Amino acid sequence: MLHRIVSFTKGALASFVLTVNIVVAFSLVFPLALVKLVLPFRFVRLVIDFILANIAETWIAVNSMWMAAVGRTRWHLQGLDKFTYKGWYLVSSNHQSWVDILVLQKIFNRKIPLLKFFIKHELIYVPLMGLAWWALDFPFMKRKGGASAKKDLETARKACEKYKVIPTSVISFMEGTRYTPAKAQEQKTPYKHLLKAKTGGVGMALETMGELFNCMLDVTIVYPKGVPTFVDLLTGNIEDVIVSVRQVEIPKDVLVNENGDPPSRAHLQRWVNGIWEAKDQEIDQLTADFKAGKLK
């Protein structure tokens, strides 16, 4: 009973701070978004994007504060060094929960440029946050296949053209959706812990701005006590989070082929599949190391 009261109190406190944080950030973002819409000039964009990024990073910092206040999560982090804040990064991660997004924002905040997600088109209608994501140039993807897939790729292309103006981290959950055993069975994935990787958005990012990327940051997230829900995060009921980051050099033949043209999608898929196979094995290793008490 006492545990439920404590969890409820933590959840209420975290929800209140999160809501206030969203409202305050939105009140700052909205007028800047209007300026950006009315005056779509390069110089204006550079100034506005810089201010918007700082607002977003402050928003993330406040979220990290309430996460630390309500929870006693043990963070087992590997590979979080040797980044440059003024660079460009292609970021890829496995995806299991909404919590993944706040985990990624927390560990990378102010270490690399603000993460820009490829997100579902329906999320543009989320009150306040939808407009904020639009102002921050998050590309909204419909992910329905067919003609919609072509529109998604064009959306990704336009977003990546904007990202060339100011240092940016482009992140894609290449599985396209959160992993569940049911989805894995339906998809007949060859991996133990992952869904099949899709390369549409990443391929467009590489084609549009591949030469700018310092490297790919291959992120593996493991929740050794079970995949948490967003409510678990709000109530401080996440005991351990493991995050491993590998800096992967992007091969030149993934950017252009021997004729100087974009490589075939099959070639890009083979490169990504290799990364995915290594990630699947890494999840097993990280889980085993955690159980053996080898992780710091």
Salt bridges, closest charged atoms under 4 A:
ASP49 OD1 - LYS36 NZ 2.93
ASP49 OD2 - ARG45 NE 3.32
GLU57 OE1 - ARG110 NE 3.96
ASP100 OD2 - HIS95 ND1 2.79
ASP137 OD2 - LYS36 NZ 2.90
ASP137 OD2 - ARG45 NH2 2.63
ASP137 OD1 - LYS162 NZ 3.61
GLU154 OE1 - ARG157 NE 3.80
GLU161 OE1 - LYS164 NZ 3.65
GLU207 OE2 - ARG157 NH2 3.58
ASP218 OD2 - ARG246 NH2 2.86
ASP218 OD1 - LYS279 NZ 2.64
GLU239 OE1 - ARG74 NH2 3.63
GLU239 OE1 - LYS225 NZ 2.66
ASP240 OD2 - ARG74 NH2 2.93
ASP240 OD1 - HIS76 NE2 2.79
ASP240 OD2 - LYS225 NZ 3.47
ASP253 OD2 - HIS267 NE2 3.44
ASP284 OD1 - LYS192 NZ 3.32
ASP284 OD1 - HIS193 NE2 2.77
